[in-house]
Amino acid sequence: MDKKIESLYKILKKAILECNSTSISLSGGLDSSIIGYFLQPKKINAISVFAQEFLGTDLTYSQMVAKKFGFSQIIKIVKIEDILTAIDKTIKILGVFNDIEIRNSVVMYLSLEAAKNEGYSSLITGDGADELFAGYNFFLKMNEKLLKKNLERIWKIMHFPTQKIGKSLGIKIEAPFLNETVIDFAKSLPVHYNVKNEGNERY
């Protein structure tokens, strides 16, 4: 195994296993699935929230991950009216009207609300992974120089409303990707580790 990858593996594992919560927000995406992988030794409860009108493949993937890792899973399917109510509550909590920030935060509000209703007092999230390790699709179109420039720009301005939402609902948020050791390592990682070419595929 590449030494950089091996170091990242160890750093992530340590940060994730230091989390005390026994519940995780599991979307079926890469970020929460990576966290789930390292949490396998623990008895973990997964909270998964999806919009009824836009189920896509995420529901299936979250179920596959939960089954693979032996997690008990609570699935909440929300309707449009639930989302509209959550948008209103999210705006009141954050005090912002930025459509992108609200759109990104409302799903987490619904997950935290579901966790609270199930009696959980804390939740592990994948906040920070995309920003630190170039997880967004638009990064795929950039060369290394542009990728480095944009990552550094994002690192300066990135913020995560999950903590504020969690506090308002009485839920403690644990975000292992935002562990200082993980952040420092991500910033030191050469950008070619984040976006790679293999054959005709770029990922």
C-alpha positions as CSV (number, residue, x, y, z in Angstrom):
1,M,0.0,0.0,0.0
2,D,1.2,3.5,-0.9
3,K,2.7,5.2,2.3
4,K,0.4,8.2,1.9
5,I,-2.7,6.0,1.6
6,E,-1.5,3.9,4.5
7,S,-1.1,7.0,6.7
8,L,-4.5,8.3,5.7
9,Y,-6.0,5.0,6.6
10,K,-4.5,5.0,10.1
11,I,-5.4,8.7,10.7
12,L,-9.0,8.2,9.6
13,K,-9.4,5.0,11.6
14,K,-8.2,6.7,14.7
15,A,-10.4,9.8,14.3
16,I,-13.5,7.7,13.6
17,L,-12.9,5.2,16.4
18,E,-12.5,8.1,18.8
19,C,-16.2,9.0,18.2
20,N,-18.4,8.1,21.2
21,S,-21.7,8.1,19.4
22,T,-23.4,4.9,18.5
23,S,-25.5,6.4,15.7
24,I,-24.4,7.6,12.2
25,S,-26.1,9.6,9.5
26,L,-25.9,7.0,6.6
27,S,-26.7,8.3,3.2
28,G,-25.2,5.4,1.2
29,G,-22.7,7.8,-0.2
30,L,-18.9,7.4,0.0
31,D,-18.3,9.7,3.0
32,S,-20.7,8.0,5.4
33,S,-19.8,4.5,4.0
34,I,-16.1,5.1,4.8
35,I,-17.0,6.0,8.3
36,G,-19.2,3.0,8.6
37,Y,-16.4,0.7,7.4
38,F,-14.3,1.7,10.4
39,L,-17.2,1.5,12.8
40,Q,-17.9,-2.1,12.1
41,P,-16.5,-3.3,15.5
42,K,-19.0,-1.1,17.3
43,K,-22.8,-1.7,17.7
44,I,-24.0,1.1,15.4
45,N,-27.4,2.5,14.6
46,A,-27.8,4.1,11.2
47,I,-30.2,6.9,10.4
48,S,-31.1,7.3,6.8
49,V,-33.5,10.0,5.5
50,F,-34.7,10.2,1.9
51,A,-37.2,12.2,0.0
52,Q,-40.2,10.1,-1.3
53,E,-40.2,11.8,-4.6
54,F,-36.4,11.5,-5.2
55,L,-35.4,8.1,-3.9
56,G,-32.9,7.3,-6.7
57,T,-30.3,4.7,-5.8
58,D,-29.2,6.2,-2.4
59,L,-31.8,4.2,-0.4
60,T,-30.6,0.9,-2.0
61,Y,-26.9,1.8,-1.3
62,S,-27.6,2.8,2.3
63,Q,-29.4,-0.5,2.9
64,M,-26.5,-2.4,1.3
65,V,-23.9,-0.6,3.5
66,A,-26.0,-1.1,6.6
67,K,-26.4,-4.8,5.9
68,K,-22.7,-5.3,5.0
69,F,-21.5,-3.6,8.2
70,G,-24.1,-5.2,10.4
71,F,-25.8,-1.9,11.4
72,S,-29.4,-1.6,12.5
73,Q,-31.0,0.9,10.2
74,I,-33.8,3.4,10.7
75,I,-35.1,4.6,7.3
76,K,-37.2,7.7,7.2
77,I,-39.0,8.6,3.9
78,V,-40.1,12.2,3.9
79,K,-42.8,13.9,1.8
80,I,-42.6,17.3,0.1
81,E,-44.6,18.9,3.0
82,D,-42.0,17.5,5.5
83,I,-39.2,19.0,3.5
84,L,-40.9,22.4,3.3
85,T,-41.4,22.4,7.0
86,A,-37.8,21.5,7.5
87,I,-36.7,24.3,5.2
88,D,-38.6,26.8,7.3
89,K,-37.1,25.4,10.5
90,T,-33.5,25.3,9.0
91,I,-33.8,28.9,7.9
92,K,-34.8,30.0,11.4
93,I,-32.0,28.1,13.0
94,L,-29.2,29.3,10.7
95,G,-30.6,32.7,10.0
96,V,-29.7,32.6,6.4
97,F,-31.6,32.5,3.1
98,N,-28.8,31.3,0.8
99,D,-30.5,28.6,-1.3
100,I,-27.5,26.4,-1.7
101,E,-26.7,26.4,2.1
102,I,-30.3,25.7,3.0
103,R,-30.6,22.9,0.4
104,N,-27.5,21.3,1.8
105,S,-28.5,21.7,5.4
106,V,-32.2,20.7,5.3
107,V,-31.3,17.0,4.8
108,M,-29.1,17.1,7.8
109,Y,-31.9,18.8,9.8
110,L,-34.2,16.0,8.9
111,S,-31.6,13.4,9.9
112,L,-31.0,15.1,13.2
113,E,-34.7,15.4,13.8
114,A,-35.1,11.7,13.1
115,A,-32.2,10.9,15.5
116,K,-33.8,13.0,18.2
117,N,-37.2,11.4,17.7
118,E,-35.5,8.0,18.1
119,G,-34.0,9.0,21.4
120,Y,-30.4,9.5,20.3
121,S,-28.4,12.4,21.8
122,S,-25.5,12.3,19.3
123,L,-24.8,11.5,15.6
124,I,-21.7,10.9,13.5
125,T,-21.6,12.7,10.2
126,G,-19.4,12.8,7.1
127,D,-19.0,16.6,7.1
128,G,-15.8,17.8,5.5
129,A,-14.9,14.8,3.3
130,D,-15.9,16.4,0.0
131,E,-14.2,19.7,0.8
132,L,-11.0,18.2,2.1
133,F,-10.5,15.4,-0.5
134,A,-12.1,16.9,-3.6
135,G,-15.2,14.8,-3.6
136,Y,-17.4,17.1,-5.7
137,N,-17.8,16.2,-9.4
138,F,-16.7,19.6,-10.7
139,F,-13.2,18.8,-9.4
140,L,-12.9,16.1,-12.1
141,K,-12.7,18.8,-14.8
142,M,-9.7,20.5,-13.3
143,N,-6.0,20.0,-13.9
144,E,-3.7,19.7,-10.8
145,K,-2.8,23.4,-10.7
146,L,-6.4,24.5,-10.8
147,L,-7.5,21.8,-8.4
148,K,-5.0,22.8,-5.8
149,K,-6.0,26.5,-6.1
150,N,-9.7,25.7,-5.7
151,L,-9.2,23.3,-2.8
152,E,-7.1,25.9,-1.0
153,R,-9.9,28.5,-1.6
154,I,-12.5,26.1,-0.3
155,W,-10.5,25.3,2.8
156,K,-10.4,28.9,3.7
157,I,-14.2,29.4,3.5
158,M,-15.7,26.0,4.4
159,H,-18.1,25.9,7.3
160,F,-20.6,23.3,8.4
161,P,-24.0,24.3,9.7
162,T,-24.6,20.8,11.1
163,Q,-23.1,21.8,14.5
164,K,-25.5,24.7,14.8
165,I,-28.5,22.6,13.8
166,G,-27.5,19.9,16.2
167,K,-27.1,22.3,19.0
168,S,-30.6,23.7,18.4
169,L,-32.0,20.1,18.5
170,G,-29.9,19.0,21.5
171,I,-27.9,16.5,19.4
172,K,-24.1,16.4,19.7
173,I,-22.4,16.2,16.3
174,E,-19.2,14.2,15.8
175,A,-17.5,14.8,12.4
176,P,-14.3,12.7,12.2
177,F,-13.3,14.1,8.8
178,L,-13.0,17.5,10.6
179,N,-10.6,16.1,13.2
180,E,-7.6,18.4,13.2
181,T,-5.2,15.6,12.4
182,V,-7.3,14.6,9.4
183,I,-7.6,18.2,8.2
184,D,-3.8,18.8,8.5
185,F,-3.1,15.6,6.6
186,A,-5.6,16.4,3.8
187,K,-4.0,19.8,3.3
188,S,-0.6,18.2,3.0
189,L,-1.7,15.5,0.5
190,P,-0.5,16.1,-3.1
191,V,-3.6,16.8,-5.2
192,H,-2.9,13.9,-7.6
193,Y,-4.1,11.6,-4.8
194,N,-7.5,13.3,-4.9
195,V,-8.3,13.1,-8.6
196,K,-6.8,10.3,-10.6
197,N,-6.8,8.9,-14.2
198,E,-7.1,5.2,-14.8
199,G,-7.5,4.1,-18.4
200,N,-10.2,6.3,-19.9
201,E,-11.8,6.9,-16.5
202,R,-11.2,10.0,-14.2
203,Y,-12.3,9.7,-10.6
